[in-house]
Amino acid sequence: MNQGILILHPENIDSYAGVQQATQLLLHDGLIGSAIDGMQNSYSAGGNFLQLITFMGCSPHIRFEPEDERDKAYCYITLTACETLQIRVSEHARPPRCCACKKPVGKGWKTAVLQGELITCPHCHHQQQPDQLSWRNDSGMGRFFIEIHNIFPGEAQPVPRLMQQLQSIDAHPWRYFYLHSPG
């Protein structure tokens, strides 16, 4: 079975949100619940989870509890802070698009982003910083991520109120995207 991850992160790639500050906010807002034993910075879904994450479709089936201690195919949330810039991209994700002409930036963009280089569009030759690219909803980059596990891509999205509350962590807008992951 193919699982997915809904990922929220600051739009500013230099933003480094603190895990403690984010944890306090998300506990207060009810997105996360209790810490999961044996899984660092991972939490059960909180009491307001279904008010902060909107599900599409008639009746999505989401499990909020593991069936046993090895089960990871249920919905839980992990907060990940990284000292270096990280790219999160599914294996078959489309490349990001140029901010000027809106066409795909082509091959080599992952390496250029990780090396902090400007990305030159092969179509219009516009040079841009990685955070100026149009990442769509199937990839992203940053130093801090809120990962909501076992949400199939496109099945759910955060409500605007949650995205606004996340801005209080680092004073920057946040965005979300989805990753496909092998189940």
Number of C-alpha atoms within 10 A of each C-alpha: 7 9 16 23 22 26 27 22 27 27 18 18 16 14 17 20 20 15 17 11 12 18 20 13 17 20 17 13 18 17 23 24 21 11 16 14 10 7 9 11 17 22 22 21 23 20 14 16 17 14 15 19 17 13 19 11 8 6 7 12 8 13 13 14 14 14 11 7 7 7 9 14 19 19 18 25 25 21 20 17 18 13 9 12 19 17 15 16 21 15 10 9 14 16 21 23 18 26 20 16 13 14 16 19 24 17 10 10 19 15 12 15 18 14 10 11 14 14 23 17 21 14 14 13 13 15 16 16 14 23 16 16 19 19 22 16 19 22 21 29 22 22 20 26 24 23 23 25 20 24 26 18 18 16 14 16 19 19 14 11 11 16 18 14 15 22 15 13 19 16 14 15 16 17 18 22 21 28 27 20 17 8 10
